[in-house]
Amino acid sequence: METKKFLSSYLWDLEPYVPGYQPQNNEGLVKLNTNENPYPPSPRAVEAMRSAIGENLKLYPSFDCLSLRSAIAKMEGLSTENVFVGNGSDEVLSLCFPAFFKQEKPIAFFDITYAFYKVYCKFYQVEYDAIPLHSDYTAPLSAFHGQYGGVLIANPNAPTGIAASLREIEEVLRNNPDCVVLIDEAYQMFWGHTAAGLIETYPNLLVVRTLSKGYSLAGLRAAFALGQPHLIQALINMRDSFNSYNLDAIALAGATAAVEDTPYAVANAKKVMATREWFTEGLSGLGYQTLPSAANFVFTRPPRGDAQQVFEALAQRNIHVRHFTAPRTAEWLRISIGTQEEMERVLAALTEIG
Ligand SMILES: Cc1ncc(COP(=O)(O)O)c(C=O)c1O
């Protein structure tokens, strides 16, 4: 039967994002392929979610999400009008494209960055320029200056893990006063710096952050955007034209408690960062070339560049990492940082694989 006729034409050649493999049976598995946090979420967040389950679920959740927005505003030294919350940063980013990036000029992001950006461009029919990273995978940030309809930077970048300095980010903001500069800080907690302090000065800055990585809440789907009120109101208008209750009551309770317990998350991030340094050194001892990471993963090249073979050999040992097959990344592996014990197991496996 010809079924294509039932679909809108723009769906015919859509190329959806392919997420990392999510095995359902986790027994004995070392899962290092989607940059999840190996430590559990804050016990206070778990307790808040338990308490949110009850008769109250018969009611719609808060549509202005004030408790969560206030907790985030307080943490950042901003006001609630500077905060938008969403169902994971994938949702927040997806609302940003129609809100800010449908311009006459193309938007710009790096050739090697979060793969979802291209998917949104296709979905929302937004033209883009993919600016090549330098050969050492650092970012030529001056390439963004002044000619685009929008700028999108993952900082630290993924999958490289490399962070651009706040001074460089400020230069991009200063040189693009007429378009939105979106800084995707998904991995901010493993770096410790943020562009959020520039919000008061730059009306074109939007910072997006997630609770998936730093707060160990990938399963909850909660994230936020920070910016001046005109940008935040634009996102609220977008959301209210799409799904006005985008965070459910359980997620709101859990995310609020998690943000209020940020020191717990920071302590876990410090453990991840210490393991990252230890693991990077171990990789270097095996002849792997590893980029300097400010995130909860490393991007590393096996001595012979045979990343696909190493990926498969690790998978046979029940260790799952990520391999991107595009030309500039095919010789590299992205390995999320797990617990110290998990990374010891990975290093032992890599030693064995040789
Ligand atoms: C750079 C970057 N931005 C956004 C996301 C999406 O995160 P979330 O779980 O909040 O949708 C990811 C996920 O891996 C990411 O790497």
The ligand as an ORCA input file, in Angstrom:
! r2SCAN-3c Opt
* xyz 0 1
  C      25.798     19.606     23.740
  C      24.525     18.970     24.173
  N      23.422     19.721     24.263
  C      22.247     19.194     24.634
  C      22.122     17.854     24.944
  C      20.767     17.313     25.316
  O      20.600     17.156     26.657
  P      19.193     16.907     27.342
  O      19.300     15.604     28.023
  O      19.004     18.037     28.295
  O      18.139     16.918     26.268
  C      23.234     17.027     24.860
  C      23.097     15.590     25.171
  O      23.950     14.779     25.073
  C      24.469     17.594     24.458
  O      25.569     16.840     24.330
*
